[in-house]
Amino acid sequence: RNYQNPEKARNAFEKILTSGNQLLGVVNEILDFSKIDAGKLHVEASEMSLGDALDRALELVADRARAKGLDLRLEKAADLPPSCIGDPLRLGQVLLNLLTNAVKFTEAGSVTLSAALQGGQLVFRVTDTGIGMTPDQLGYVFNPFQQADGSTTRKFGGTGLGLAICKRLVELMQGEIRVESTVGAGSLFEVRLPYIEPAPHPATG
């Protein structure tokens, strides 16, 4: 092919980069899953900003949501604490995975990330207006290497490991994850984690 045309060259490089990133994502998911399976993946416990974690996860899917014309929303409860003790990397990974799936399986409408504090637990919800799932599919949505059906893998790609990793990470963080879904109407994934309050900072001056 003749890549004298800069626009053609740019498109070709973009495709190469996208393919490379997708492959890297698949490799990382398999490595994470292997580590979790071997009991080698540990979660950190450090002070982290909840607002930053939410914003970062949304930022990473904003372009994809915009390209599909989706309304991407963040709903923070008024009483959500500014910070907590947790693992920002792993919480971010869970939220990003849920948001990426929501955007991937939603053709029109909205994807919403909400966060609240309820009864000593942090509650994160990712709600979409996407293709939804049947009761059968809901039964094995967190199983490794499994997607809704073979055509899902062909149409949407992915390893089928993302939600299995989310479930195990949430359990490592002493939390729980659940899903509600209706075919053709969308899905809601809810993550509940224990809220651990940071120690007060000593007064300065």
ABEGO torsion letter per residue (X at the ends): XBAABAAAAAAAAAAAAAAAAAAAAAAAAAAAAAAAAAGABBBBBBBBBAAAAAAAAAAAAAAAAAAAGBBBBBBBBAABBABBBBBAAAAAAAAAAAAAAAAAABABEBBBBBBBBBGGBBBBBBBBABAEBBAAAAAAAABBGBBABAAAAAAAEEAGAAAAAAAAAAAAAGBBBBBBBBBGAEBBBBBBBBBBBBBBBBBBX
